[in-house]
Amino acid sequence: MNLKIKISGLMLLSFSVVNAQKIDIAKAFKSAEKQTDILVRNVDSARKVKPNLVSPRTVEKGQFKMVISKDWTSGFFPAELWYFYQYTKDKKWLDLAKKYTEDIKKEQYNKGTHDLGFMIYCPFGNGYQLTQDTAYRSVIIQAAKSLSTRFNAKAGVLKSWDHNTDKWKYPVIIDNMMNLELLFESTKLTGDSSFYKIAVLHANTTMKNHFRPDYSSWHVIDYDTLTGNVRQKLTAQGYANESAWARGQAWALYGYTMCYRETKNKAYLAHADGIVNFILSSKVTPEDGIPYWDYNDPMIPNVSRDASAAAITASALYELAGYSKNNSKKYKAAADKILKSLSTKYVSKPGENYGFILEHSTGHRPAKSEIDVPINYADYYYLEALLRSNK
């Protein structure tokens, strides 16, 4: 009798723990919709004053900040609107998504940035998947052509930045893994394997040079394009050259999970597993699963969190759970935990933050920019994580 009571108690405890991480997707989306209605109104008001500003980026020091189309974050807002349409099938969101996606269109010809995956593929890729509009298909392909011009065969990577040539010669940042999806998709759309080959070469070179034995990542690798050798290993947005910048770890996880999806190369799956192990085994991450902005900041816990890193990680974990058979339950549970925290503790109060959904992200702490703020890519990957958790 006592044994039965103990077993029942354990079962109840186990059920309670599992239940504690359940996310009310419908409630989370409804709340996000209400916030985004406010955001759209603020965007429209701002554009009446400055029509060249196309997307909301953040709120900093109480100021609502919009960006022009060539900003690396310009595509996240229209891409979010497509996610609302995907979830609700409400024509309101379809019309808004089409309207704001069009504003980024000219960036398909931009050869001066590695971020065309963010800028173009997020909105136009989502739009194409949901509408099969051939105009979107054409934009995706042209953007891939533009991005491909930044590839150096000797180094085997796509160049990230053209600025600060006094610091580096051919910088490649871990964030660039996120832009490879544009190339993979363009091979599927055209049959032209050159896009695929560039993406694979970049992923392989990055896997070789960007990671430490514990699967933490350097932020910036500087290459010599004459020899293909690494010149130096640095950071731009992390605490120090040897530190693990939280959003960089999230980009890496998401990027190699996506590369496995597109290639079925088990080396990418194993690499993604290694990155997850680094993230989930961290002893400095708080109990709610939302990391500090850099895993090695000596001021922890008295530093800002990064909800954007958490949202990216959760979204990646939901996908990776479908590929990693041995760790599927573990990854899904970790994603649920993060998403539960974001949806209950990190959402803006109704009507606040000009309509941004999440609070407490960190953009560029070393530059004293966007510290503990709402930011558009946090909202985008949060919505994506909600959608993925719902499948």
CORNOR-V431573 format. One record per pair of residues at least 24 apart in sequence whose ideal C-beta (glycine too) atoms are under 7 Angstrom apart, sorted by the first residue. I is the first residue (numbers start at 1). J is the second residue. Records with the same first field share a line. If there is no record, write none. Layout:
# CORNOR-V431573
I=J ; J
This chain:
# CORNOR-V431573
21=333 ; 336 ; 337 ; 340
23=336 ; 339 ; 340 ; 343 ; 389
25=386 ; 389 ; 390
28=343 ; 386
29=87 ; 386
31=347
32=357 ; 383
33=84
34=350
35=348 ; 355 ; 356 ; 357
36=80 ; 84 ; 355
38=351 ; 354 ; 355
39=354 ; 355 ; 356
40=96
42=354 ; 355
54=103 ; 104
55=376
56=376
57=375 ; 376
58=370 ; 373 ; 374 ; 375
59=353 ; 354 ; 356 ; 373 ; 374
60=370 ; 373
64=354
69=103 ; 104 ; 106 ; 107
70=107 ; 110
72=113 ; 115 ; 118 ; 119
73=376 ; 377
74=104 ; 119
75=104 ; 118 ; 119 ; 120 ; 122 ; 123
76=122 ; 376 ; 377 ; 380
77=376
78=104 ; 123
79=122 ; 123 ; 126 ; 380
80=379 ; 380 ; 383
82=123 ; 126 ; 127 ; 130
83=126 ; 383 ; 384 ; 387
85=130
86=130 ; 387
87=387
97=127
101=127
105=139
108=139 ; 142 ; 143 ; 146
109=142 ; 146
110=146
111=146 ; 149 ; 150
112=162
114=147 ; 150 ; 158 ; 159 ; 160 ; 176 ; 179
115=179
116=143 ; 146 ; 147 ; 179 ; 182
117=178 ; 179 ; 180 ; 181 ; 182
118=178 ; 179
120=182
121=181 ; 182 ; 185
122=380
125=185
137=189
140=182 ; 185 ; 186 ; 189
141=186 ; 189 ; 190
143=182
144=182 ; 183 ; 186 ; 195
147=179 ; 182 ; 183
148=194 ; 195 ; 198
151=198
152=225
154=225 ; 226 ; 228
155=223 ; 225 ; 228
156=201 ; 202 ; 205 ; 228
157=202 ; 205 ; 206 ; 223
158=202
168=220 ; 222 ; 232 ; 234
169=222 ; 224 ; 231
170=222 ; 223 ; 225
171=220 ; 222
172=221 ; 223
173=219 ; 220
174=210 ; 217 ; 219 ; 248 ; 251 ; 252
175=251
177=203 ; 206 ; 251 ; 252 ; 255 ; 256
178=251 ; 254 ; 255
180=255 ; 259
181=258
184=262
200=263
203=259 ; 268
207=271
214=278
215=274 ; 275 ; 277 ; 278
216=244 ; 249 ; 278
217=244 ; 248 ; 249 ; 252
219=245 ; 248
237=364 ; 366
238=294
239=294 ; 296 ; 297
240=296
243=294 ; 295 ; 296
244=294 ; 295 ; 296
245=294
246=291 ; 292 ; 293 ; 294 ; 295 ; 306 ; 309
247=306 ; 308 ; 309 ; 312
249=275 ; 278 ; 279
250=309 ; 312 ; 313
251=312
253=279 ; 313 ; 316
254=312 ; 315 ; 316
257=316 ; 319 ; 320
260=323
261=319
269=323 ; 324
272=320
273=324 ; 327
276=320 ; 331
279=313
280=334
288=341 ; 345
289=337 ; 338 ; 341
290=338 ; 341 ; 346
293=362 ; 365
304=362 ; 365 ; 371 ; 372
305=360
306=361 ; 362
307=342 ; 346 ; 358 ; 359 ; 360 ; 361 ; 378
308=361 ; 375 ; 377 ; 378 ; 381
310=338 ; 342
311=342 ; 358 ; 378 ; 381 ; 382 ; 385
312=381
313=338
314=338 ; 339 ; 385
315=381 ; 384 ; 385 ; 388
318=385 ; 388 ; 389
319=388
335=385 ; 389
336=389
339=385 ; 386 ; 389
342=382
348=374
357=382
358=382
